[in-house]
Amino acid sequence: MVLKEWVGQCIVCGKDIYCLDGFLNGVKEQGELFCFDCEEQDE
Ligand SMILES: [Zn+2]
């Protein structure tokens, strides 16, 4: 069983960010959430 906890939404694209079994499928920076796709885009 995988623990899936909704953390919030990416502030750029609105994609849902989950904590999967202790692993966040995004990036949290200074209280703001980004998915990996948006985090990779620095521009
Ligand atoms: Zn995003």
mmCIF file of the protein (N, C-alpha, C, O) and its ligand, coordinates in Angstrom:
data_MODEL
# 
_entry.id   MODEL 
# 
loop_
_entity.id 
_entity.type 
_entity.pdbx_number_of_molecules 
1 polymer     1 
2 non-polymer 1 
# 
_entity_poly.entity_id                      1 
_entity_poly.type                           'polypeptide(L)' 
_entity_poly.nstd_linkage                   no 
_entity_poly.nstd_monomer                   no 
_entity_poly.pdbx_seq_one_letter_code       MVLKEWVGQCIVCGKDIYCLDGFLNGVKEQGELFCFDCEEQDE 
_entity_poly.pdbx_seq_one_letter_code_can   MVLKEWVGQCIVCGKDIYCLDGFLNGVKEQGELFCFDCEEQDE 
_entity_poly.pdbx_strand_id                 A 
# 
loop_
_entity_poly_seq.entity_id 
_entity_poly_seq.num 
_entity_poly_seq.mon_id 
_entity_poly_seq.hetero 
1 1  MET n 
1 2  VAL n 
1 3  LEU n 
1 4  LYS n 
1 5  GLU n 
1 6  TRP n 
1 7  VAL n 
1 8  GLY n 
1 9  GLN n 
1 10 CYS n 
1 11 ILE n 
1 12 VAL n 
1 13 CYS n 
1 14 GLY n 
1 15 LYS n 
1 16 ASP n 
1 17 ILE n 
1 18 TYR n 
1 19 CYS n 
1 20 LEU n 
1 21 ASP n 
1 22 GLY n 
1 23 PHE n 
1 24 LEU n 
1 25 ASN n 
1 26 GLY n 
1 27 VAL n 
1 28 LYS n 
1 29 GLU n 
1 30 GLN n 
1 31 GLY n 
1 32 GLU n 
1 33 LEU n 
1 34 PHE n 
1 35 CYS n 
1 36 PHE n 
1 37 ASP n 
1 38 CYS n 
1 39 GLU n 
1 40 GLU n 
1 41 GLN n 
1 42 ASP n 
1 43 GLU n 
# 
loop_
_struct_asym.id 
_struct_asym.entity_id 
A 1 
B 2 
# 
loop_
_chem_comp.id 
_chem_comp.type 
_chem_comp.mon_nstd_flag 
ASN 'L-peptide linking' y 
ASP 'L-peptide linking' y 
CYS 'L-peptide linking' y 
GLN 'L-peptide linking' y 
GLU 'L-peptide linking' y 
GLY 'peptide linking'   y 
ILE 'L-peptide linking' y 
LEU 'L-peptide linking' y 
LYS 'L-peptide linking' y 
MET 'L-peptide linking' y 
PHE 'L-peptide linking' y 
TRP 'L-peptide linking' y 
TYR 'L-peptide linking' y 
VAL 'L-peptide linking' y 
ZN  non-polymer         . 
# 
_pdbx_entity_nonpoly.entity_id   2 
_pdbx_entity_nonpoly.name        ? 
_pdbx_entity_nonpoly.comp_id     ZN 
# 
_pdbx_nonpoly_scheme.asym_id         B 
_pdbx_nonpoly_scheme.entity_id       2 
_pdbx_nonpoly_scheme.mon_id          ZN 
_pdbx_nonpoly_scheme.ndb_seq_num     1 
_pdbx_nonpoly_scheme.pdb_seq_num     101 
_pdbx_nonpoly_scheme.auth_seq_num    101 
_pdbx_nonpoly_scheme.pdb_mon_id      ZN 
_pdbx_nonpoly_scheme.auth_mon_id     ZN 
_pdbx_nonpoly_scheme.pdb_strand_id   A 
_pdbx_nonpoly_scheme.pdb_ins_code    . 
# 
loop_
_atom_site.group_PDB 
_atom_site.id 
_atom_site.type_symbol 
_atom_site.label_atom_id 
_atom_site.label_alt_id 
_atom_site.label_comp_id 
_atom_site.label_asym_id 
_atom_site.label_entity_id 
_atom_site.label_seq_id 
_atom_site.pdbx_PDB_ins_code 
_atom_site.Cartn_x 
_atom_site.Cartn_y 
_atom_site.Cartn_z 
_atom_site.occupancy 
_atom_site.B_iso_or_equiv 
_atom_site.pdbx_formal_charge 
_atom_site.auth_seq_id 
_atom_site.auth_comp_id 
_atom_site.auth_asym_id 
_atom_site.auth_atom_id 
_atom_site.pdbx_PDB_model_num 
ATOM   1   N  N  . MET A 1 1  ? 0.845  -1.194 0.000   1.00 0.00 ? 1   MET A N  1 
ATOM   2   C  CA . MET A 1 1  ? 0.000  0.000  0.000   1.00 0.00 ? 1   MET A CA 1 
ATOM   3   C  C  . MET A 1 1  ? 0.886  1.252  0.000   1.00 0.00 ? 1   MET A C  1 
ATOM   4   O  O  . MET A 1 1  ? 1.796  1.390  0.818   1.00 0.00 ? 1   MET A O  1 
ATOM   5   N  N  . VAL A 1 2  ? 0.599  2.140  -0.922  1.00 0.00 ? 2   VAL A N  1 
ATOM   6   C  CA . VAL A 1 2  ? 1.359  3.379  -1.016  1.00 0.00 ? 2   VAL A CA 1 
ATOM   7   C  C  . VAL A 1 2  ? 0.569  4.505  -0.373  1.00 0.00 ? 2   VAL A C  1 
ATOM   8   O  O  . VAL A 1 2  ? -0.599 4.728  -0.690  1.00 0.00 ? 2   VAL A O  1 
ATOM   9   N  N  . LEU A 1 3  ? 1.214  5.193  0.516   1.00 0.00 ? 3   LEU A N  1 
ATOM   10  C  CA . LEU A 1 3  ? 0.579  6.325  1.156   1.00 0.00 ? 3   LEU A CA 1 
ATOM   11  C  C  . LEU A 1 3  ? 0.617  7.519  0.209   1.00 0.00 ? 3   LEU A C  1 
ATOM   12  O  O  . LEU A 1 3  ? 1.687  7.985  -0.185  1.00 0.00 ? 3   LEU A O  1 
ATOM   13  N  N  . LYS A 1 4  ? -0.565 8.004  -0.146  1.00 0.00 ? 4   LYS A N  1 
ATOM   14  C  CA . LYS A 1 4  ? -0.642 9.122  -1.080  1.00 0.00 ? 4   LYS A CA 1 
ATOM   15  C  C  . LYS A 1 4  ? -1.348 10.286 -0.406  1.00 0.00 ? 4   LYS A C  1 
ATOM   16  O  O  . LYS A 1 4  ? -2.539 10.222 -0.102  1.00 0.00 ? 4   LYS A O  1 
ATOM   17  N  N  . GLU A 1 5  ? -0.607 11.327 -0.185  1.00 0.00 ? 5   GLU A N  1 
ATOM   18  C  CA . GLU A 1 5  ? -1.153 12.479 0.517   1.00 0.00 ? 5   GLU A CA 1 
ATOM   19  C  C  . GLU A 1 5  ? -1.097 13.713 -0.370  1.00 0.00 ? 5   GLU A C  1 
ATOM   20  O  O  . GLU A 1 5  ? -0.029 14.090 -0.852  1.00 0.00 ? 5   GLU A O  1 
ATOM   21  N  N  . TRP A 1 6  ? -2.237 14.333 -0.584  1.00 0.00 ? 6   TRP A N  1 
ATOM   22  C  CA . TRP A 1 6  ? -2.275 15.540 -1.402  1.00 0.00 ? 6   TRP A CA 1 
ATOM   23  C  C  . TRP A 1 6  ? -1.626 16.683 -0.639  1.00 0.00 ? 6   TRP A C  1 
ATOM   24  O  O  . TRP A 1 6  ? -2.005 16.975 0.495   1.00 0.00 ? 6   TRP A O  1 
ATOM   25  N  N  . VAL A 1 7  ? -0.654 17.324 -1.261  1.00 0.00 ? 7   VAL A N  1 
ATOM   26  C  CA . VAL A 1 7  ? 0.077  18.388 -0.580  1.00 0.00 ? 7   VAL A CA 1 
ATOM   27  C  C  . VAL A 1 7  ? -0.435 19.763 -1.015  1.00 0.00 ? 7   VAL A C  1 
ATOM   28  O  O  . VAL A 1 7  ? -0.582 20.678 -0.206  1.00 0.00 ? 7   VAL A O  1 
ATOM   29  N  N  . GLY A 1 8  ? -0.699 19.877 -2.314  1.00 0.00 ? 8   GLY A N  1 
ATOM   30  C  CA . GLY A 1 8  ? -1.165 21.162 -2.827  1.00 0.00 ? 8   GLY A CA 1 
ATOM   31  C  C  . GLY A 1 8  ? -1.084 21.157 -4.345  1.00 0.00 ? 8   GLY A C  1 
ATOM   32  O  O  . GLY A 1 8  ? -0.982 20.103 -4.972  1.00 0.00 ? 8   GLY A O  1 
ATOM   33  N  N  . GLN A 1 9  ? -1.131 22.352 -4.927  1.00 0.00 ? 9   GLN A N  1 
ATOM   34  C  CA . GLN A 1 9  ? -1.066 22.457 -6.376  1.00 0.00 ? 9   GLN A CA 1 
ATOM   35  C  C  . GLN A 1 9  ? 0.145  23.274 -6.794  1.00 0.00 ? 9   GLN A C  1 
ATOM   36  O  O  . GLN A 1 9  ? 0.552  24.206 -6.100  1.00 0.00 ? 9   GLN A O  1 
ATOM   37  N  N  . CYS A 1 10 ? 0.716  22.911 -7.939  1.00 0.00 ? 10  CYS A N  1 
ATOM   38  C  CA . CYS A 1 10 ? 1.790  23.698 -8.524  1.00 0.00 ? 10  CYS A CA 1 
ATOM   39  C  C  . CYS A 1 10 ? 1.287  25.121 -8.752  1.00 0.00 ? 10  CYS A C  1 
ATOM   40  O  O  . CYS A 1 10 ? 0.212  25.312 -9.320  1.00 0.00 ? 10  CYS A O  1 
ATOM   41  N  N  . ILE A 1 11 ? 2.047  26.111 -8.318  1.00 0.00 ? 11  ILE A N  1 
ATOM   42  C  CA . ILE A 1 11 ? 1.576  27.495 -8.433  1.00 0.00 ? 11  ILE A CA 1 
ATOM   43  C  C  . ILE A 1 11 ? 1.661  28.004 -9.861  1.00 0.00 ? 11  ILE A C  1 
ATOM   44  O  O  . ILE A 1 11 ? 1.105  29.054 -10.185 1.00 0.00 ? 11  ILE A O  1 
ATOM   45  N  N  . VAL A 1 12 ? 2.366  27.252 -10.728 1.00 0.00 ? 12  VAL A N  1 
ATOM   46  C  CA . VAL A 1 12 ? 2.513  27.681 -12.116 1.00 0.00 ? 12  VAL A CA 1 
ATOM   47  C  C  . VAL A 1 12 ? 1.418  27.085 -13.000 1.00 0.00 ? 12  VAL A C  1 
ATOM   48  O  O  . VAL A 1 12 ? 0.722  27.814 -13.708 1.00 0.00 ? 12  VAL A O  1 
ATOM   49  N  N  . CYS A 1 13 ? 1.268  25.764 -12.959 1.00 0.00 ? 13  CYS A N  1 
ATOM   50  C  CA . CYS A 1 13 ? 0.343  25.107 -13.880 1.00 0.00 ? 13  CYS A CA 1 
ATOM   51  C  C  . CYS A 1 13 ? -0.880 24.516 -13.185 1.00 0.00 ? 13  CYS A C  1 
ATOM   52  O  O  . CYS A 1 13 ? -1.825 24.086 -13.846 1.00 0.00 ? 13  CYS A O  1 
ATOM   53  N  N  . GLY A 1 14 ? -0.864 24.494 -11.852 1.00 0.00 ? 14  GLY A N  1 
ATOM   54  C  CA . GLY A 1 14 ? -2.038 24.015 -11.129 1.00 0.00 ? 14  GLY A CA 1 
ATOM   55  C  C  . GLY A 1 14 ? -2.117 22.512 -10.972 1.00 0.00 ? 14  GLY A C  1 
ATOM   56  O  O  . GLY A 1 14 ? -3.115 21.984 -10.481 1.00 0.00 ? 14  GLY A O  1 
ATOM   57  N  N  . LYS A 1 15 ? -1.057 21.815 -11.392 1.00 0.00 ? 15  LYS A N  1 
ATOM   58  C  CA . LYS A 1 15 ? -1.019 20.363 -11.269 1.00 0.00 ? 15  LYS A CA 1 
ATOM   59  C  C  . LYS A 1 15 ? -1.000 19.952 -9.792  1.00 0.00 ? 15  LYS A C  1 
ATOM   60  O  O  . LYS A 1 15 ? -0.359 20.596 -8.961  1.00 0.00 ? 15  LYS A O  1 
ATOM   61  N  N  . ASP A 1 16 ? -1.707 18.881 -9.492  1.00 0.00 ? 16  ASP A N  1 
ATOM   62  C  CA . ASP A 1 16 ? -1.733 18.396 -8.111  1.00 0.00 ? 16  ASP A CA 1 
ATOM   63  C  C  . ASP A 1 16 ? -0.389 17.804 -7.717  1.00 0.00 ? 16  ASP A C  1 
ATOM   64  O  O  . ASP A 1 16 ? 0.223  17.041 -8.464  1.00 0.00 ? 16  ASP A O  1 
ATOM   65  N  N  . ILE A 1 17 ? 0.046  18.176 -6.534  1.00 0.00 ? 17  ILE A N  1 
ATOM   66  C  CA . ILE A 1 17 ? 1.303  17.649 -5.999  1.00 0.00 ? 17  ILE A CA 1 
ATOM   67  C  C  . ILE A 1 17 ? 0.971  16.718 -4.843  1.00 0.00 ? 17  ILE A C  1 
ATOM   68  O  O  . ILE A 1 17 ? 0.243  17.084 -3.920  1.00 0.00 ? 17  ILE A O  1 
ATOM   69  N  N  . TYR A 1 18 ? 1.515  15.511 -4.909  1.00 0.00 ? 18  TYR A N  1 
ATOM   70  C  CA . TYR A 1 18 ? 1.257  14.522 -3.871  1.00 0.00 ? 18  TYR A CA 1 
ATOM   71  C  C  . TYR A 1 18 ? 2.548  14.116 -3.165  1.00 0.00 ? 18  TYR A C  1 
ATOM   72  O  O  . TYR A 1 18 ? 3.644  14.198 -3.718  1.00 0.00 ? 18  TYR A O  1 
ATOM   73  N  N  . CYS A 1 19 ? 2.373  13.683 -1.943  1.00 0.00 ? 19  CYS A N  1 
ATOM   74  C  CA . CYS A 1 19 ? 3.460  13.045 -1.233  1.00 0.00 ? 19  CYS A CA 1 
ATOM   75  C  C  . CYS A 1 19 ? 3.196  11.541 -1.308  1.00 0.00 ? 19  CYS A C  1 
ATOM   76  O  O  . CYS A 1 19 ? 2.264  11.031 -0.687  1.00 0.00 ? 19  CYS A O  1 
ATOM   77  N  N  . LEU A 1 20 ? 4.035  10.837 -2.081  1.00 0.00 ? 20  LEU A N  1 
ATOM   78  C  CA . LEU A 1 20 ? 3.845  9.416  -2.303  1.00 0.00 ? 20  LEU A CA 1 
ATOM   79  C  C  . LEU A 1 20 ? 4.824  8.618  -1.455  1.00 0.00 ? 20  LEU A C  1 
ATOM   80  O  O  . LEU A 1 20 ? 6.026  8.595  -1.720  1.00 0.00 ? 20  LEU A O  1 
ATOM   81  N  N  . ASP A 1 21 ? 4.296  7.979  -0.452  1.00 0.00 ? 21  ASP A N  1 
ATOM   82  C  CA . ASP A 1 21 ? 5.150  7.148  0.399   1.00 0.00 ? 21  ASP A CA 1 
ATOM   83  C  C  . ASP A 1 21 ? 6.344  7.935  0.940   1.00 0.00 ? 21  ASP A C  1 
ATOM   84  O  O  . ASP A 1 21 ? 7.447  7.399  1.046   1.00 0.00 ? 21  ASP A O  1 
ATOM   85  N  N  . GLY A 1 22 ? 6.124  9.204  1.280   1.00 0.00 ? 22  GLY A N  1 
ATOM   86  C  CA . GLY A 1 22 ? 7.181  10.042 1.827   1.00 0.00 ? 22  GLY A CA 1 
ATOM   87  C  C  . GLY A 1 22 ? 7.973  10.794 0.777   1.00 0.00 ? 22  GLY A C  1 
ATOM   88  O  O  . GLY A 1 22 ? 8.840  11.604 1.106   1.00 0.00 ? 22  GLY A O  1 
ATOM   89  N  N  . PHE A 1 23 ? 7.673  10.523 -0.508  1.00 0.00 ? 23  PHE A N  1 
ATOM   90  C  CA . PHE A 1 23 ? 8.394  11.193 -1.587  1.00 0.00 ? 23  PHE A CA 1 
ATOM   91  C  C  . PHE A 1 23 ? 7.489  12.223 -2.254  1.00 0.00 ? 23  PHE A C  1 
ATOM   92  O  O  . PHE A 1 23 ? 6.421  11.882 -2.761  1.00 0.00 ? 23  PHE A O  1 
ATOM   93  N  N  . LEU A 1 24 ? 7.915  13.473 -2.253  1.00 0.00 ? 24  LEU A N  1 
ATOM   94  C  CA . LEU A 1 24 ? 7.130  14.536 -2.857  1.00 0.00 ? 24  LEU A CA 1 
ATOM   95  C  C  . LEU A 1 24 ? 7.350  14.556 -4.365  1.00 0.00 ? 24  LEU A C  1 
ATOM   96  O  O  . LEU A 1 24 ? 8.489  14.629 -4.826  1.00 0.00 ? 24  LEU A O  1 
ATOM   97  N  N  . ASN A 1 25 ? 6.266  14.492 -5.137  1.00 0.00 ? 25  ASN A N  1 
ATOM   98  C  CA . ASN A 1 25 ? 6.439  14.490 -6.594  1.00 0.00 ? 25  ASN A CA 1 
ATOM   99  C  C  . ASN A 1 25 ? 6.445  15.909 -7.149  1.00 0.00 ? 25  ASN A C  1 
ATOM   100 O  O  . ASN A 1 25 ? 5.799  16.216 -8.151  1.00 0.00 ? 25  ASN A O  1 
ATOM   101 N  N  . GLY A 1 26 ? 7.185  16.746 -6.471  1.00 0.00 ? 26  GLY A N  1 
ATOM   102 C  CA . GLY A 1 26 ? 7.338  18.134 -6.874  1.00 0.00 ? 26  GLY A CA 1 
ATOM   103 C  C  . GLY A 1 26 ? 8.415  18.764 -6.010  1.00 0.00 ? 26  GLY A C  1 
ATOM   104 O  O  . GLY A 1 26 ? 9.179  18.078 -5.331  1.00 0.00 ? 26  GLY A O  1 
ATOM   105 N  N  . VAL A 1 27 ? 8.455  20.083 -6.052  1.00 0.00 ? 27  VAL A N  1 
ATOM   106 C  CA . VAL A 1 27 ? 9.477  20.801 -5.295  1.00 0.00 ? 27  VAL A CA 1 
ATOM   107 C  C  . VAL A 1 27 ? 8.817  21.872 -4.450  1.00 0.00 ? 27  VAL A C  1 
ATOM   108 O  O  . VAL A 1 27 ? 7.940  22.598 -4.918  1.00 0.00 ? 27  VAL A O  1 
ATOM   109 N  N  . LYS A 1 28 ? 9.240  21.961 -3.221  1.00 0.00 ? 28  LYS A N  1 
ATOM   110 C  CA . LYS A 1 28 ? 8.699  22.983 -2.346  1.00 0.00 ? 28  LYS A CA 1 
ATOM   111 C  C  . LYS A 1 28 ? 9.801  24.002 -2.068  1.00 0.00 ? 28  LYS A C  1 
ATOM   112 O  O  . LYS A 1 28 ? 10.838 23.674 -1.491  1.00 0.00 ? 28  LYS A O  1 
ATOM   113 N  N  . GLU A 1 29 ? 9.558  25.231 -2.485  1.00 0.00 ? 29  GLU A N  1 
ATOM   114 C  CA . GLU A 1 29 ? 10.558 26.281 -2.278  1.00 0.00 ? 29  GLU A CA 1 
ATOM   115 C  C  . GLU A 1 29 ? 9.919  27.457 -1.569  1.00 0.00 ? 29  GLU A C  1 
ATOM   116 O  O  . GLU A 1 29 ? 8.991  28.076 -2.089  1.00 0.00 ? 29  GLU A O  1 
ATOM   117 N  N  . GLN A 1 30 ? 10.414 27.761 -0.389  1.00 0.00 ? 30  GLN A N  1 
ATOM   118 C  CA . GLN A 1 30 ? 9.932  28.904 0.374   1.00 0.00 ? 30  GLN A CA 1 
ATOM   119 C  C  . GLN A 1 30 ? 8.410  28.921 0.459   1.00 0.00 ? 30  GLN A C  1 
ATOM   120 O  O  . GLN A 1 30 ? 7.765  29.955 0.286   1.00 0.00 ? 30  GLN A O  1 
ATOM   121 N  N  . GLY A 1 31 ? 7.864  27.746 0.730   1.00 0.00 ? 31  GLY A N  1 
ATOM   122 C  CA . GLY A 1 31 ? 6.422  27.630 0.936   1.00 0.00 ? 31  GLY A CA 1 
ATOM   123 C  C  . GLY A 1 31 ? 5.604  27.576 -0.337  1.00 0.00 ? 31  GLY A C  1 
ATOM   124 O  O  . GLY A 1 31 ? 4.377  27.492 -0.283  1.00 0.00 ? 31  GLY A O  1 
ATOM   125 N  N  . GLU A 1 32 ? 6.285  27.624 -1.514  1.00 0.00 ? 32  GLU A N  1 
ATOM   126 C  CA . GLU A 1 32 ? 5.564  27.552 -2.764  1.00 0.00 ? 32  GLU A CA 1 
ATOM   127 C  C  . GLU A 1 32 ? 5.834  26.216 -3.437  1.00 0.00 ? 32  GLU A C  1 
ATOM   128 O  O  . GLU A 1 32 ? 6.955  25.709 -3.407  1.00 0.00 ? 32  GLU A O  1 
ATOM   129 N  N  . LEU A 1 33 ? 4.801  25.652 -4.043  1.00 0.00 ? 33  LEU A N  1 
ATOM   130 C  CA . LEU A 1 33 ? 4.922  24.340 -4.662  1.00 0.00 ? 33  LEU A CA 1 
ATOM   131 C  C  . LEU A 1 33 ? 5.074  24.438 -6.166  1.00 0.00 ? 33  LEU A C  1 
ATOM   132 O  O  . LEU A 1 33 ? 4.407  25.230 -6.832  1.00 0.00 ? 33  LEU A O  1 
ATOM   133 N  N  . PHE A 1 34 ? 5.973  23.609 -6.684  1.00 0.00 ? 34  PHE A N  1 
ATOM   134 C  CA . PHE A 1 34 ? 6.146  23.487 -8.129  1.00 0.00 ? 34  PHE A CA 1 
ATOM   135 C  C  . PHE A 1 34 ? 6.167  22.010 -8.489  1.00 0.00 ? 34  PHE A C  1 
ATOM   136 O  O  . PHE A 1 34 ? 6.691  21.192 -7.734  1.00 0.00 ? 34  PHE A O  1 
ATOM   137 N  N  . CYS A 1 35 ? 5.592  21.661 -9.658  1.00 0.00 ? 35  CYS A N  1 
ATOM   138 C  CA . CYS A 1 35 ? 5.796  20.313 -10.162 1.00 0.00 ? 35  CYS A CA 1 
ATOM   139 C  C  . CYS A 1 35 ? 7.192  20.269 -10.798 1.00 0.00 ? 35  CYS A C  1 
ATOM   140 O  O  . CYS A 1 35 ? 7.816  21.311 -10.996 1.00 0.00 ? 35  CYS A O  1 
ATOM   141 N  N  . PHE A 1 36 ? 7.679  19.071 -11.115 1.00 0.00 ? 36  PHE A N  1 
ATOM   142 C  CA . PHE A 1 36 ? 9.030  18.966 -11.671 1.00 0.00 ? 36  PHE A CA 1 
ATOM   143 C  C  . PHE A 1 36 ? 9.137  19.670 -13.022 1.00 0.00 ? 36  PHE A C  1 
ATOM   144 O  O  . PHE A 1 36 ? 10.170 20.258 -13.344 1.00 0.00 ? 36  PHE A O  1 
ATOM   145 N  N  . ASP A 1 37 ? 8.074  19.605 -13.801 1.00 0.00 ? 37  ASP A N  1 
ATOM   146 C  CA . ASP A 1 37 ? 8.102  20.244 -15.120 1.00 0.00 ? 37  ASP A CA 1 
ATOM   147 C  C  . ASP A 1 37 ? 8.349  21.750 -15.006 1.00 0.00 ? 37  ASP A C  1 
ATOM   148 O  O  . ASP A 1 37 ? 9.167  22.310 -15.735 1.00 0.00 ? 37  ASP A O  1 
ATOM   149 N  N  . CYS A 1 38 ? 7.649  22.381 -14.105 1.00 0.00 ? 38  CYS A N  1 
ATOM   150 C  CA . CYS A 1 38 ? 7.771  23.830 -13.955 1.00 0.00 ? 38  CYS A CA 1 
ATOM   151 C  C  . CYS A 1 38 ? 9.060  24.203 -13.227 1.00 0.00 ? 38  CYS A C  1 
ATOM   152 O  O  . CYS A 1 38 ? 9.642  25.256 -13.489 1.00 0.00 ? 38  CYS A O  1 
ATOM   153 N  N  . GLU A 1 39 ? 9.498  23.355 -12.327 1.00 0.00 ? 39  GLU A N  1 
ATOM   154 C  CA . GLU A 1 39 ? 10.712 23.651 -11.581 1.00 0.00 ? 39  GLU A CA 1 
ATOM   155 C  C  . GLU A 1 39 ? 11.926 23.649 -12.502 1.00 0.00 ? 39  GLU A C  1 
ATOM   156 O  O  . GLU A 1 39 ? 12.887 24.385 -12.279 1.00 0.00 ? 39  GLU A O  1 
ATOM   157 N  N  . GLU A 1 40 ? 11.873 22.804 -13.553 1.00 0.00 ? 40  GLU A N  1 
ATOM   158 C  CA . GLU A 1 40 ? 13.001 22.710 -14.475 1.00 0.00 ? 40  GLU A CA 1 
ATOM   159 C  C  . GLU A 1 40 ? 13.121 23.940 -15.365 1.00 0.00 ? 40  GLU A C  1 
ATOM   160 O  O  . GLU A 1 40 ? 14.185 24.231 -15.911 1.00 0.00 ? 40  GLU A O  1 
ATOM   161 N  N  . GLN A 1 41 ? 12.023 24.643 -15.496 1.00 0.00 ? 41  GLN A N  1 
ATOM   162 C  CA . GLN A 1 41 ? 12.030 25.817 -16.382 1.00 0.00 ? 41  GLN A CA 1 
ATOM   163 C  C  . GLN A 1 41 ? 12.342 27.061 -15.574 1.00 0.00 ? 41  GLN A C  1 
ATOM   164 O  O  . GLN A 1 41 ? 11.496 27.579 -14.844 1.00 0.00 ? 41  GLN A O  1 
ATOM   165 N  N  . ASP A 1 42 ? 13.548 27.521 -15.714 1.00 0.00 ? 42  ASP A N  1 
ATOM   166 C  CA . ASP A 1 42 ? 13.989 28.666 -14.921 1.00 0.00 ? 42  ASP A CA 1 
ATOM   167 C  C  . ASP A 1 42 ? 13.527 29.992 -15.506 1.00 0.00 ? 42  ASP A C  1 
ATOM   168 O  O  . ASP A 1 42 ? 13.530 31.014 -14.819 1.00 0.00 ? 42  ASP A O  1 
ATOM   169 N  N  . GLU A 1 43 ? 13.133 29.976 -16.769 1.00 0.00 ? 43  GLU A N  1 
ATOM   170 C  CA . GLU A 1 43 ? 12.765 31.224 -17.419 1.00 0.00 ? 43  GLU A CA 1 
ATOM   171 C  C  . GLU A 1 43 ? 11.349 31.631 -17.082 1.00 0.00 ? 43  GLU A C  1 
ATOM   172 O  O  . GLU A 1 43 ? 10.876 32.667 -17.550 1.00 0.00 ? 43  GLU A O  1 
HETATM 173 ZN ZN . ZN  B 2 .  ? 3.677  22.908 -12.813 1.00 0.00 2 101 ZN  A ZN 1 
# 
